[in-house]
Amino acid sequence: VQLQASGGGLAQAGGSLRLSCAASGSIFTMKSMGWYRQAPGKQREFVARITSDGNINYADSVKGRFTISRDNAKNTVSLQMNSLKPEDTAVYYCNALSWTQVTGSWGQGTQVTVSS
């Protein structure tokens, strides 16, 4: 499956952004869909994940601020980001993990920049 992330941009601290990830195929059959991020000079890190049966996990750093959701009919996964902080600045990547993959498929990433 190919993934296309969108919705990044510039926001002020305390503001909101909504990221979307459109998949070229059905996400209904995916084991999980997730978001990761990579800040300059740092390793890519987990942000949020939603599994095929609806279980959701968040990184501690975004709990209570970010919300992941999926629309199986539209083959999209979204990440609503509220109360943004400068440390949320990163390139955000969408990930689709099938039942046979170890690392999954990645989208091209979308830049999120939060100014203080």
Residue frames relative to the residue before (quaternion, step in Angstrom):
aa qw qx qy qz dx dy dz
V 1.0000 0.0000 0.0000 0.0000 0.00 0.00 0.00
Q 0.2752 -0.7423 0.5886 0.1640 3.56 -1.09 0.80
L 0.2046 -0.8028 0.5564 0.0635 3.52 -1.00 0.90
Q 0.1015 -0.7840 0.6118 0.0294 3.56 -1.02 0.85
A 0.1489 -0.8064 0.5700 0.0523 3.54 -0.45 1.23
S 0.0331 0.7892 -0.6118 0.0420 3.55 -1.12 0.70
G 0.6199 0.5975 -0.3897 0.3269 3.54 -1.30 0.12
G 0.5004 0.6516 -0.4378 0.3651 3.57 1.22 -0.08
G 0.1855 0.7806 -0.5854 0.1168 3.50 -1.31 0.15
L 0.6298 -0.5178 0.4219 0.3965 3.50 -1.29 -0.45
A 0.0379 0.7856 -0.6157 0.0479 3.56 -0.94 0.94
Q 0.4549 -0.6503 0.5280 0.3022 3.52 -1.23 0.43
A 0.6318 -0.5108 0.4084 0.4161 3.54 -1.19 0.44
G 0.7621 0.3074 -0.2635 0.5053 3.53 -0.88 1.00
G 0.6063 0.5824 -0.3403 0.4211 3.54 1.27 -0.25
S 0.4170 -0.7003 0.5318 0.2299 3.53 -1.36 -0.13
L 0.0123 -0.7445 0.6667 0.0330 3.48 -1.35 0.50
R 0.1987 -0.7610 0.6045 0.1267 3.53 -1.21 0.53
L 0.1779 -0.7818 0.5926 0.0771 3.53 -0.73 1.11
S 0.1135 -0.7782 0.6138 0.0693 3.54 -1.14 0.68
C 0.1332 -0.7651 0.6268 0.0634 3.53 -1.16 0.67
A 0.1275 -0.7956 0.5910 0.0389 3.53 -0.60 1.17
A 0.2232 -0.7847 0.5692 0.1018 3.55 -0.83 1.04
S 0.4986 -0.6733 0.4647 0.2867 3.54 -1.09 0.75
G 0.7755 0.2293 -0.1378 0.5719 3.55 1.24 -0.38
S 0.7386 -0.4139 0.2929 0.4443 3.51 -1.28 -0.09
I 0.2534 -0.7565 0.5827 0.1547 3.55 -0.94 0.90
F 0.4537 0.7097 -0.4375 0.3147 3.54 1.29 -0.20
T 0.7254 0.4408 -0.2366 0.4728 3.56 1.08 -0.77
M 0.5130 0.6592 -0.4161 0.3594 3.57 1.27 -0.11
K 0.5466 -0.6077 0.4723 0.3300 3.54 -1.11 0.75
S 0.7820 -0.1554 0.1193 0.5916 3.55 0.97 -0.86
M 0.2028 -0.7153 0.6514 0.1515 3.50 -1.38 0.39
G 0.0392 0.8409 -0.5363 0.0615 3.55 -0.87 0.86
W 0.3188 -0.6948 0.6074 0.2159 3.47 -1.44 0.11
Y 0.0577 -0.7551 0.6530 0.0093 3.50 -1.13 0.87
R 0.1460 -0.7906 0.5850 0.1066 3.56 -1.22 0.26
Q 0.1283 -0.7773 0.6124 0.0659 3.51 -1.23 0.54
A 0.2098 -0.7718 0.5933 0.0912 3.52 -0.64 1.19
P 0.6608 -0.5133 0.3559 0.4163 3.60 -1.16 0.47
G 0.8429 0.1674 -0.1415 0.4914 3.54 -0.87 1.00
K 0.6834 0.4471 -0.2836 0.5027 3.55 1.28 0.10
Q 0.5656 -0.5830 0.4589 0.3600 3.52 -1.30 0.30
R 0.5902 -0.5480 0.4491 0.3869 3.52 -1.24 0.45
E 0.0825 -0.8152 0.5732 0.0120 3.57 -0.92 0.91
F 0.5816 -0.5911 0.4539 0.3261 3.49 -1.27 0.60
V 0.1659 -0.7780 0.5991 0.0903 3.56 -1.08 0.79
A 0.7772 -0.2082 0.1955 0.5608 3.58 0.66 -1.10
R 0.0748 -0.7873 0.6119 0.0111 3.53 -1.23 0.60
I 0.0645 -0.7593 0.6454 0.0532 3.53 -1.16 0.70
T 0.3083 -0.7857 0.5143 0.1517 3.56 -0.72 1.08
S 0.7161 -0.4576 0.3190 0.4195 3.53 -1.32 0.19
D 0.7347 0.3795 -0.2360 0.5104 3.59 1.10 -0.59
G 0.6697 -0.5739 0.2778 0.3808 3.54 1.24 0.47
N 0.4518 0.6681 -0.4738 0.3537 3.59 1.20 0.11
I 0.1529 -0.8026 0.5756 0.0336 3.54 -0.97 0.93
N 0.0439 -0.7769 0.6280 0.0119 3.52 -1.07 0.85
Y 0.1136 -0.7827 0.6094 0.0562 3.54 -1.12 0.73
A 0.5133 -0.5677 0.5310 0.3637 3.50 -1.27 0.42
D 0.6060 -0.5806 0.3937 0.3751 3.57 -1.05 0.72
S 0.6501 0.5642 -0.3145 0.4002 3.57 1.02 -0.79
V 0.7655 0.3398 -0.1920 0.5115 3.61 1.16 -0.41
K 0.4091 0.7250 -0.4700 0.2934 3.60 1.24 -0.09
G 0.8022 0.2574 -0.2146 0.4941 3.52 -0.95 0.94
R 0.7272 0.3875 -0.2326 0.5166 3.59 1.25 -0.23
F 0.7656 0.2934 -0.1482 0.5530 3.57 1.04 -0.81
T 0.0919 -0.7777 0.6201 0.0476 3.54 -1.19 0.66
I 0.1860 -0.7730 0.5995 0.0922 3.56 -0.80 1.06
S 0.0361 0.7852 -0.6172 0.0355 3.55 -1.09 0.73
R 0.1931 -0.7758 0.5901 0.1124 3.54 -1.24 0.43
D 0.1575 -0.7422 0.6443 0.0956 3.53 -1.21 0.66
N 0.2738 -0.8053 0.5046 0.1479 3.56 -0.12 1.28
A 0.6256 0.5551 -0.3411 0.4291 3.58 1.06 -0.70
K 0.7548 0.3486 -0.1898 0.5223 3.57 1.07 -0.75
N 0.3577 -0.7555 0.4717 0.2807 3.58 1.31 -0.09
T 0.5205 0.6139 -0.4235 0.4157 3.53 0.91 0.95
V 0.1480 -0.7379 0.6510 0.0989 3.50 -1.29 0.54
S 0.1338 -0.8139 0.5639 0.0413 3.55 -0.87 0.93
L 0.1508 -0.7526 0.6326 0.1035 3.51 -1.28 0.46
Q 0.1574 -0.7777 0.6058 0.0587 3.55 -0.47 1.24
M 0.0819 -0.8159 0.5724 -0.0062 3.53 -0.61 1.18
N 0.0220 -0.8031 0.5939 -0.0415 3.55 -0.56 1.21
S 0.8170 0.2275 -0.1796 0.4985 3.55 -1.30 0.31
L 0.0748 0.8520 -0.5125 0.0764 3.52 0.95 0.93
K 0.1939 -0.7638 0.6095 0.0866 3.51 -1.19 0.74
P 0.6395 -0.5247 0.3786 0.4151 3.60 -1.13 0.45
E 0.6576 0.5215 -0.3151 0.4431 3.60 1.06 -0.67
D 0.5514 0.5751 -0.4024 0.4509 3.59 1.28 0.04
T 0.4561 0.6922 -0.4455 0.3381 3.58 1.26 -0.15
A 0.3377 0.7089 -0.5438 0.2959 3.55 -0.68 1.15
V 0.4666 -0.5678 0.5590 0.3840 3.50 -1.37 -0.07
Y 0.2204 -0.7924 0.5623 0.0861 3.55 -0.75 1.11
Y 0.1400 -0.8026 0.5795 0.0203 3.53 -0.87 1.07
C 0.3318 -0.7072 0.5933 0.1944 3.49 -1.14 0.80
N 0.1004 -0.7978 0.5937 0.0302 3.57 -1.06 0.78
A 0.1010 -0.7676 0.6310 0.0487 3.52 -1.06 0.85
L 0.1034 -0.8093 0.5781 0.0109 3.56 -0.63 1.15
S 0.2232 -0.7664 0.5888 0.1269 3.54 -0.70 1.09
W 0.6751 -0.5102 0.3540 0.3983 3.55 -1.31 0.19
T 0.7191 0.4251 -0.2505 0.4892 3.60 1.23 -0.31
Q 0.6231 0.5586 -0.3367 0.4318 3.59 1.25 -0.11
V 0.3946 -0.6864 0.5552 0.2547 3.52 -1.32 0.36
T 0.8107 0.2150 -0.1025 0.5348 3.58 0.86 -0.94
G 0.4527 -0.7173 0.4383 0.2975 3.60 1.14 -0.34
S 0.5409 -0.5900 0.4946 0.3387 3.52 -1.41 -0.14
W 0.2457 -0.7946 0.5467 0.0971 3.55 -1.08 0.80
G 0.3879 -0.6718 0.5768 0.2559 3.51 -1.20 0.60
Q 0.6858 -0.5239 0.3351 0.3780 3.56 -1.32 0.08
G 0.5204 -0.6536 0.4088 0.3673 3.59 1.19 -0.24
T 0.0890 -0.7690 0.6306 0.0553 3.52 -1.21 0.61
Q 0.4289 -0.7379 0.4717 0.2215 3.56 -0.85 1.03
V 0.0620 -0.7538 0.6536 0.0257 3.53 -1.01 0.93
T 0.0154 -0.7930 0.6082 -0.0312 3.54 -0.78 1.08
V 0.0936 -0.7964 0.5973 0.0137 3.56 -0.74 1.09
S 0.2053 -0.7961 0.5622 0.0892 3.53 -0.65 1.14
S 0.4420 -0.7054 0.4943 0.2505 3.56 -1.10 0.72
